[in-house]
Amino acid sequence: MVNETWRKLLTKDVVLLDGGWGTEFQKNGLPPGMHPDLCNLENPELTKQVAKSYVDAGSDVILTNTFGANRFVLEKHGLADKTAEINRRGAELSMEAAATGRDVVVLASVGPTGVMLMLGQVTEQEIYESYLEQITALKEGGVLGVVVETSSDPQEAVQAVKAAKTLGMIAVVSAVFDSGRKKDRTMMGATPEAYVKAALDAGADAVGSNCGRGIESFHEICARMREAAPTTPIWMKGNAGLPVTIDGKTTYHQTPEAFADGAMALVDEGAKFIGGCCGTTPEFIAELRRRIDAR
């Protein structure tokens, strides 16, 4: 079932992803200081509303509200005992939203643990067990795969991929390249080529990049990943330009049209999966839907 769904998705010339989730939660009334993933339990209608907004905008793939729902992150919010429940419900809510539209696939968002392998704060086995716990609950909620996103440590990402593959699930690895002199390395110093190799050696089904910089800065990363993995689907989700702070509030000023120009250029350069990250909204995804359908 997983392979069949994945193969069907890959028959599309371009696969349209969703946009940013955090800004949508804030726009729709997320209480200050509340961990967004807790909405899955305490305000499920808000979670489902955000998911459905991307279904309605035309996404072929939507994610789940579980980016910060691994045990290490949830411990910091006093929510570790709700790890399975938050993930399972997050998966269910996106699955319910997807069922209201066309043939929409749900992949679960899996974020960093926030602990440092290279500093010896934790072992690879502990990271693996944390991801296995999270992804097991996500699978119980009905999703077919996970996106290990906004990743900066390839060895941590490898543990997430291994956990997903242990459970027979699709695994996408998406790293954030915003460090180094040329802004072509992750915070941990990994290059696009190193990320591609680590992810594919672990069994990832697609590789790519998200967050960190505006969509116009993703071209080199896309090209280098394409060259390093000529037959592997490339996943790209840039931000809506660079953020500015006005009266203490982070704001993005790029228009959906300008963003779509940059995103479609990435498609021309080999990206199979295209969507948006921070600052992008359902309006951005709807504009991309129009561009893709007009090709």
N, C-alpha and C positions, 0 to 999 in steps of 0.2 A: 504493500500500500504506500509506504514511504517513497520507495523508488519510483513507483508509477506516478505519484503526484509530482515528484521532482522532475521526472522526465517530461511530463506534460507542461510544467512551468517553463522548462527550458526550450520548448518548441516556439515560444513567443520570440519575436525579434528583439523586443525590449520588455523587461519586467519592471513595472512601476511599483515602487515601495511607498511607504508612508512618510510623514514628515516628523517634526519635533513633537514630543509629548509634554515635556516640562513646561514650555511656554503656554501650551493649551490648558494644562491644569491650573496654572496661575491665572490665566485669563478667565477661567470658569469658576474661580472661587476656592482654590486650595488654601486652607488656613495657614498662615505664616508659621513656619517651624515644623509643620507636619511632614513626616516622611511620605513622599508621594505613593509608594507602594502599599502603604496602609489603607489607602483609599479602596483597595480591592475588598477590604472587609468592612470599613466604616462608611464609605460612600461609593458603593459599587456602581451606582447610576452615573456618577461622574466619570469613572474609568470607562464604562461602556460607551458613554457619550463621546469621549475622545476617540476611542477605537472606531466607532461608527462614523464619525466625521470623515475619517480617511477612507472608509469603505464607500461612503457617499461621494467622495471626491474622485474616486476611480482607481484606488490602489489595487494592484494585483496581489500584493503581500502586505499584511500589517503585522506589527509586533505586539508585545504584551507589556503591561505595566509591572515589570519585574526586574528592571535594570539593577536596582540595589537590593535585591531580595535573597542574596546569599547569607549564610549564617554569620560570617565575619562582619558584614555591614549591619545586619539587623541587630547584632549584639550591642552595637553602639547606640541604638535607639531603644534598647530594652525589649526587643521584639523577637529574639532568637527562638523562643518557644513557639512562635507562629510562622516559622519558616515554611513549612509544608503547606499550611493553610493559605498563606498569602500567595504563594506561587500557584497552587492549584486553582484558586479562585481567579487569579489574574489570567490564567490560561482560559478558563471557562468564559470569562467576560469577553475576551477578544474573539473566542470561537462563536459566542452568541451574536456579537456584532457582525462577524464575517458572514453568518448565515442569513443576514438580512439583504445581502447584495448579490453580485454575480458570483462567479467561482473564485472566491478569495481564499488564499492560503494564509494560515497563521504560523509564524515562527516566533519563538519566545526570545525576549531580550534578556541576555545574561551579561552582567557588567563585572568590573574588576572587584577583587576582594578587599582592596585597600590595605593589604599587608604585603610586606616585601620578602619575596623568596631570596633575593640576592643578599639581603642583610641578615638572613638566618632567623627572621622572626617566626617563620613557619616552615614546615616541610612540604615537599611536593605531594606527599601522600595526604597530608591534611587539606591541602588545596583541592586535590582530587575528590576527597570524601565530601567536602563542602559543596562542590559542583554536582557531584552525584546525587546528593540529597536534594538540591534545588531542582535539577533536571528531571529526577524521578517524579517529583510533584508536578512539574510542568507537563510531563507526559501523561500523568493521571488526569490532568485537566483537558487533554485532548489535542495538544499541539503535535506536529510531526517533526519539528526540529528546533534548533536554537541558533541565535546569532550572538556570538561572543564579541560584543561591540565596545568601542572606545577603549580598546586594549592597548597596553603599553609594554607589557612584559610577555614575549613570545612563549616563555616556559610556563607561565600561568595559563595562557591561552591553550597550550597543548593539553593541560590537565582537564580543561573544560571540554575540549574536543574528544579526548579519551572517554570522559564520562558519558558524553552524548552517544558515542559510537558503541559503548558498552550496552546502551539501551536501544540500539538500533535506530538512531535518529539522524536526521540531516544536521550538519554542522557548518556554519559560516563563520569565518574569523574576519573581523573588521577592526583595524588598528587606527590610532590617532597619531599622525605625523605632524608635530608642531614644534620640534626642538632641533637643536644643532644650528650651525652657522647658516645652512641652506634650508632650514626648516623641513628636512627630509628624514628626520629620525624621530623615534618615539622618545618619551621622557626617559626611558631606560637605555636609550642609545641604539635601538634596533633599526635597521634599514628596511625598506620595502622588500628587498630581495631576501633578507634574513627571515622576515615574517612569512613570506610566501613559502620558503623552504620548510620552516618549522610547522606551519599549519598543514601543508600538504603531506609531509612525512607522518603527521599524526592522524591523517585521514579526512581532513576538511574537504567539503564539497564545493566551496567557493571562498574567495579571499577578497579583501578590499579595505576601504578606509572610510571613516566617518569623523565628523566633528573636528575640532582644532582650528580650522581655518575656513574662509569663505570658499564657495564652490569654484571660483576662478583660480584658486591655488591648488586644485586637485589634479591638474593636467599632467604634471611630471610624475606624480605618484601613480596615476592610472597607467601611464605609458610604461613605467618601470615594472609594475606588477604584470601588465600584459606581456611584456617581454620575458619576464621570469617564469610565467605560467601561460604559455600560448593557448592551451586548450582548456584552461580552467575559467569558469564564469567569474567575472570581476564585479564587485559590489561597491557602489560609490554613493555616499550620503554627505554632502557638504553643508556647511552652515549658510545662512542667509547673509553673506558678507561679514564684515567685522562689526562686533557689537560696540555701542557707545553707551555711556552712563549719563542719564539725565535725571537730576533730582534723586540720585541714589538708586535708580531703576535701570536695569540693563535693557537696551532697545536695539532692534535691528531695523535698518532702513532700506535694505534692498527690496526691490519690487518682485512680485512673482514672475513678471516678464523677463527681467534681467537675470533672475536665478535660472529660469528655464533656458535662456540662451546658453549659459554656462553648462547646465546639466546636459543639454542635447549635444553640446560639443564633446562632452565625455563619452556619450553614446557613440558618436562618430569615431572616437579614439579607442573603442573596444569595450566599454562598460556594458555589461549585460543587464545588471540590476541598477536602477537609478532612483534616488529619492532625496529627501532632505533631512537635516539634523537641526541643530539649535536655530531658533528664529523662523523656521519654515512652518507654515500653517496649511490647513486644508485648501486654502486658495492657491498656494504654491503647487500643491499636488494636482489640483484641478487644471491649472495651466499646463503642467507637464502632460497630463492626460490628453489635453487638446493637441499638443504638439506631437505626441506619439501617434495618436490616431490619424493625424494629418500626413504622416510620413508615407 
